[in-house]
Amino acid sequence: MSIVIMDIPDSKEELGPWLDRKIVDCQLGQFVKELEFIADDFNPPGYSPDSLQEILGSDRDAVLDRGLKSLNYDQCAAFLANPQMLLELQELVLIEGGNYWQNILDQVELPLSSPPRQNKTKSDSSSAPKVHVLKPIEESPKRSKMPWIISVAALGLLAIVAYQYQVHVANPANNIVENPNDQKSDTNPDKNSPAPTMLASNWGWDSPDAFNDSLPPDDYLHELADAAGAWFNKRPDSTDDLKQRLAEFRHGCETLLTAKHTTLSEDDREWLRTNCKKWAGEIDQMLTDVESKDISEVQKQADQTVNQLIREIRLKADEVA
């Protein structure tokens, strides 16, 4: 297990650019959870913002164009003290960010592919998780308190993860109870509205091996993200081709909605279906737009939607790991 907060830079000058990379990293969900253990230690004296807009202020456009180096140190530290705002900032830059953020996305290692994972199944309960001993960290003259705080928090996180793992393995009550409504999809609840345009295929979430319920929940979600990434394997060069590709992806959304996902908890299945309905609605709108808009514009919008949903699934996978 990698402890992300161990890598927080001591230098004020390095903090902004470092956070930029973390904001578009698939480990952001894990980073946010770790920060919650030590958030109070980052709160700048006399500076307690209540919203993302309050942190960004008049620098909002500059951040979208040039990243967090546009902010002063107190503003950057406020994100560490209010980690949930990092998730809000991620959504903002993925939707409205300029070329600067796209370049960082291109540089992030394995931004859309699944992180290396061991070949494990739900029955792998015989081996206990490995706990790595953290070496002492020398104090930094620039922020002498920080390494000590982070080291203690990291050790605490490792202990909690190990304990939760043992409880999960030992407790037979962790069995999945299937929802009797699992196979019902209501993406088109208005019976008077036209049915969504869909076309069955053998790629993406329509692939025969897209749903492997023998995997642990985090690996299962990463596999779903991998399957969605198949969208980029073929680049349509005409309106008809793009419409077909969108219709095939839309059918995959329906397949995802009606799958049982038995390896996931009921709450995680509900999260997946709720978000899939949102993604399906966005694809439906693109299928309408493709008839009247330039193909490159709709293609770009589709790419952004797929990139975003892949990242959301990976963040969820990190959360349930």
C-alpha positions in Angstrom: 0.0 0.0 0.0 1.4 3.4 -1.0 0.8 6.3 1.4 0.3 9.4 -0.8 0.7 12.0 2.0 4.3 10.8 2.5 5.1 12.6 -0.7 3.7 16.0 0.2 6.6 18.4 -0.6 8.2 20.6 2.2 8.9 23.5 -0.2 6.2 26.1 -0.6 7.2 26.5 -4.2 6.7 22.8 -5.0 3.3 22.4 -3.3 1.2 23.9 -6.0 2.6 22.0 -9.0 2.6 18.8 -6.9 -1.1 19.2 -6.1 -1.8 19.8 -9.8 -0.5 16.3 -10.6 -2.5 14.8 -7.7 -5.7 16.5 -8.8 -5.7 14.6 -12.1 -4.3 11.4 -10.6 -6.5 8.3 -10.1 -5.2 8.2 -6.5 -6.9 11.4 -5.6 -9.7 9.6 -3.7 -7.1 7.8 -1.5 -5.2 11.1 -1.0 -8.3 12.8 0.2 -9.1 10.1 2.7 -5.5 10.2 4.1 -5.6 14.0 4.4 -8.7 13.7 6.6 -6.4 12.3 9.4 -4.2 15.3 9.5 -6.2 18.1 7.8 -6.3 20.4 10.9 -2.5 20.6 10.9 -2.5 22.4 7.5 -5.1 25.1 8.3 -3.4 28.5 7.8 -3.9 30.8 10.8 -6.7 33.2 10.3 -7.7 31.6 6.9 -10.7 29.3 7.0 -12.5 29.2 3.6 -15.9 27.5 3.4 -16.0 26.8 -0.3 -13.9 26.2 -3.4 -14.9 29.6 -4.8 -13.6 31.3 -1.6 -10.2 29.6 -2.0 -9.9 30.4 -5.7 -11.5 33.9 -5.6 -10.3 36.1 -8.4 -7.6 33.5 -9.3 -10.2 31.0 -10.7 -9.4 31.6 -14.3 -5.7 31.7 -13.7 -5.9 28.3 -12.0 -7.9 26.9 -15.0 -5.1 28.2 -17.3 -1.9 27.7 -15.3 -2.7 25.5 -12.3 -2.2 26.0 -8.6 1.1 27.9 -9.0 -1.2 30.8 -9.6 -2.2 30.7 -5.9 -0.3 31.7 -2.8 0.8 29.1 -0.2 -2.1 29.7 2.2 -4.5 29.0 -0.7 -2.8 25.8 -1.6 -2.5 24.7 2.1 -6.3 25.4 2.4 -6.9 22.5 0.0 -4.9 20.2 2.4 -7.0 21.5 5.3 -10.2 21.0 3.3 -9.5 17.8 1.3 -13.0 17.4 -0.1 -12.5 20.6 -2.0 -9.8 18.8 -4.0 -12.5 16.6 -5.5 -14.5 19.7 -6.4 -11.4 21.2 -8.0 -10.8 18.0 -10.0 -14.3 18.2 -11.4 -13.8 21.8 -12.3 -10.5 21.4 -14.1 -11.7 18.3 -16.0 -14.7 20.2 -17.3 -13.3 23.7 -17.8 -9.5 23.3 -17.6 -7.3 24.5 -20.4 -4.3 23.1 -22.3 -2.2 23.2 -19.1 -4.4 20.6 -17.4 -4.6 18.5 -20.6 -0.8 18.4 -20.7 -0.7 17.1 -17.1 -3.3 14.5 -18.0 -1.1 13.3 -20.8 2.0 13.1 -18.6 0.3 11.2 -15.7 1.5 7.6 -15.7 -1.4 5.2 -16.7 -4.1 7.9 -16.5 -6.8 5.7 -18.0 -5.4 2.2 -17.8 -5.8 0.0 -14.7 -3.0 0.2 -12.1 -0.9 -3.0 -11.7 -2.8 -5.4 -9.5 -2.2 -8.8 -8.1 -4.2 -11.7 -9.6 -6.5 -12.2 -6.6 -9.9 -13.5 -6.0 -12.4 -13.1 -3.2 -11.3 -16.4 -1.7 -7.8 -15.2 -1.1 -8.2 -15.0 2.6 -5.3 -17.2 3.7 -2.6 -14.6 3.4 -2.5 -11.6 5.7 -1.7 -8.2 4.3 1.9 -7.1 4.4 2.6 -4.1 6.7 5.8 -2.2 5.7 7.8 -0.6 8.4 8.2 3.1 7.8 11.7 4.5 8.2 12.1 7.6 10.3 12.1 10.8 8.3 14.5 13.6 9.1 13.0 16.9 10.0 12.9 19.6 7.4 13.9 23.1 8.4 11.2 24.6 6.3 8.4 22.7 7.9 9.8 20.6 10.7 6.5 19.5 12.1 5.3 18.0 8.8 7.3 14.8 8.5 6.4 13.7 12.0 2.7 14.4 11.5 2.7 12.5 8.2 4.7 9.5 9.5 2.3 9.0 12.5 -0.7 9.4 10.2 0.7 6.9 7.7 1.3 4.3 10.4 -2.2 4.8 11.6 -3.6 4.3 8.2 -1.7 1.1 7.7 -3.0 -0.2 11.0 -6.6 0.7 10.1 -6.3 -1.0 6.7 -4.8 -4.2 8.3 -7.6 -4.3 10.9 -10.4 -3.7 8.4 -9.0 -6.5 6.2 -8.9 -8.9 9.1 -12.5 -8.0 10.1 -13.7 -8.4 6.6 -12.1 -11.9 6.2 -13.3 -13.1 9.6 -16.8 -11.8 9.5 -19.3 -14.1 7.6 -21.8 -11.3 7.6 -20.0 -9.6 4.7 -21.8 -11.8 2.3 -23.6 -10.0 -0.5 -27.4 -9.7 -0.4 -28.7 -9.2 -3.9 -31.3 -6.5 -4.6 -34.4 -8.1 -6.2 -34.6 -5.0 -8.5 -31.1 -5.4 -9.7 -32.0 -6.2 -13.3 -34.4 -3.3 -13.8 -33.3 -0.2 -15.6 -35.2 3.1 -15.6 -33.0 5.3 -17.8 -36.0 6.1 -19.8 -38.8 6.4 -17.2 -40.9 8.7 -19.3 -42.9 6.3 -21.5 -43.9 9.1 -23.8 -40.3 10.1 -24.7 -38.5 8.4 -27.5 -36.5 5.3 -26.6 -32.7 5.8 -26.5 -30.7 4.9 -29.5 -28.7 1.8 -28.8 -26.8 -0.8 -30.8 -25.5 -4.1 -29.4 -21.8 -4.8 -29.9 -19.0 -7.0 -28.5 -16.7 -4.3 -27.0 -16.7 -2.1 -23.9 -19.4 -3.0 -21.3 -21.0 -5.3 -24.0 -17.9 -7.4 -24.0 -18.5 -11.0 -22.8 -15.8 -10.7 -20.2 -16.7 -7.2 -18.9 -18.2 -8.4 -15.6 -16.1 -10.8 -13.6 -17.8 -11.1 -10.2 -15.1 -13.4 -8.9 -12.8 -10.3 -8.5 -12.6 -8.2 -5.3 -14.7 -5.0 -5.5 -11.7 -2.6 -6.3 -10.4 -4.9 -9.1 -13.9 -5.3 -10.5 -14.3 -1.5 -10.8 -10.9 -1.1 -12.4 -12.0 -3.8 -14.9 -15.1 -1.8 -15.7 -12.9 1.3 -16.2 -10.7 -0.7 -18.5 -13.7 -1.8 -20.5 -15.0 1.8 -20.9 -11.5 2.7 -22.3 -12.2 0.6 -25.3 -14.1 3.6 -26.6 -10.7 5.0 -27.7 -9.8 1.9 -29.7 -11.7 3.1 -32.8 -11.9 6.7 -34.0 -15.0 7.4 -36.2 -14.3 9.6 -39.2 -17.9 10.3 -40.3 -21.2 11.3 -38.7 -22.7 7.9 -39.3 -19.6 6.1 -37.8 -19.7 8.4 -34.7 -23.4 7.8 -34.3 -22.9 4.1 -34.5 -20.1 4.2 -32.0 -22.1 6.3 -29.6 -25.1 4.0 -29.9 -22.9 1.0 -29.1 -21.5 2.7 -26.0 -25.0 3.6 -25.0 -26.0 0.0 -25.3 -23.1 -0.9 -23.0 -24.5 1.6 -20.4 -27.7 -0.4 -20.5 -25.8 -3.6 -20.0 -24.0 -2.1 -17.1 -27.3 -1.0 -15.5 -28.9 -4.4 -15.7 -25.8 -6.4 -14.6 -26.0 -7.8 -11.0 -22.5 -6.7 -9.8 -22.7 -9.2 -6.9 -19.1 -8.5 -5.9 -20.1 -5.0 -4.9 -21.9 -3.9 -1.8 -25.5 -2.6 -2.2 -24.3 1.0 -1.7 -21.6 0.6 -4.3 -24.0 -1.0 -6.8 -26.4 2.0 -6.2 -23.5 4.4 -6.8 -22.6 2.7 -10.0 -26.1 2.6 -11.4 -26.8 6.2 -10.4 -23.7 7.4 -12.2 -24.3 5.2 -15.2 -27.7 6.8 -15.6 -26.0 10.1 -15.7 -23.5 9.0 -18.3 -26.2 7.4 -20.4 -28.1 10.6 -20.4 -25.0 12.5 -21.6 -24.6 9.9 -24.4 -28.3 10.3 -25.4 -27.7 14.1 -25.7 -24.7 13.5 -27.9 -26.7 11.2 -30.2 -29.1 14.1 -30.6 -26.3 16.6 -31.2 -24.5 14.5 -33.7 -27.2 15.2 -36.3 -26.7 18.9 -36.2 -23.3 19.7 -34.7 -19.8 19.3 -36.2 -18.4 15.8 -35.8 -15.2 17.0 -34.1 -17.2 18.9 -31.5 -19.3 15.9 -30.6 -16.3 13.6 -30.7 -14.4 15.9 -28.2 -17.4 16.0 -25.9 -17.7 12.2 -26.0 -14.0 11.8 -25.2 -14.3 14.1 -22.3 -17.4 12.2 -20.9 -15.6 8.8 -21.2 -12.4 10.1 -19.7 -14.5 11.6 -16.8 -16.5 8.4 -16.2 -13.3 6.3 -16.2 -11.7 8.5 -13.6 -14.9 8.5 -11.4 -14.9 4.7 -11.5 -11.2 4.5 -10.6 -11.7 6.9 -7.8 -14.5 4.7 -6.5 -12.2 1.7 -6.8 -9.6 3.4 -4.7 -12.2 4.2 -2.2 -13.5 0.6 -1.8 -10.0 -0.9 -1.9 
